[in-house]
Amino acid sequence: MSETKPVPASTQKNYVIHRHELPLSCPTKDMELWNAHPKVYLPIEKTGVEVCPYCGSRFVLQND
């Protein structure tokens, strides 16, 4: 049995998000939070692209 380990927060700068992962927050639920900035929710449903105001990570909504 293998468990997926959370990735460190904000280590990438580009993320692809799928509709089933909404609502979008940065850091995401799959990231380790101990060294992250405060959680902020990003309204990606309106624009399809959002940038985190804290870390500059860019999120793109994949239409699938």
C-alpha positions in Angstrom: 0.0 0.0 0.0 1.5 3.3 -1.0 0.6 6.7 0.4 1.1 9.9 -1.6 3.3 12.3 0.3 2.2 16.0 0.2 4.4 18.2 -1.9 6.1 21.2 -0.3 4.0 24.4 -0.7 4.8 26.8 -3.5 7.7 24.9 -5.0 6.4 25.1 -8.5 5.3 28.2 -10.3 2.7 26.8 -12.7 -0.1 24.4 -11.7 -2.9 22.9 -13.8 -6.2 22.7 -11.8 -9.2 20.6 -12.7 -12.9 21.4 -11.9 -13.1 18.5 -9.4 -10.4 20.3 -7.4 -12.4 23.5 -6.8 -12.6 25.6 -4.8 -9.0 26.6 -5.4 -6.8 27.8 -2.5 -3.1 28.4 -2.3 -1.5 26.5 -0.8 -3.7 23.7 -2.1 -5.0 20.8 0.0 -2.2 18.5 -1.4 0.6 20.7 -0.2 2.4 20.7 3.1 1.4 23.7 5.1 4.0 24.0 7.9 6.2 26.4 5.9 3.5 28.0 3.6 2.0 31.5 3.5 -1.6 32.0 4.8 -4.2 30.2 2.8 -5.9 32.4 0.2 -8.9 31.3 -2.0 -8.5 32.2 -5.7 -11.7 32.7 -7.9 -10.3 30.8 -10.9 -13.8 29.9 -12.1 -14.3 33.4 -13.4 -11.1 33.9 -15.3 -9.6 30.5 -15.9 -6.2 31.8 -14.7 -5.2 33.1 -11.3 -1.9 34.1 -9.7 -1.4 33.8 -5.9 -0.8 37.2 -4.4 1.6 35.7 -1.8 3.9 33.4 -3.7 3.3 34.2 -7.4 2.2 30.7 -8.3 0.1 30.6 -11.5 -2.9 28.4 -11.7 -4.6 27.4 -14.9 -8.1 25.8 -15.0 -8.2 22.8 -17.3 -11.5 22.4 -19.0 -12.2 18.6 -19.0 
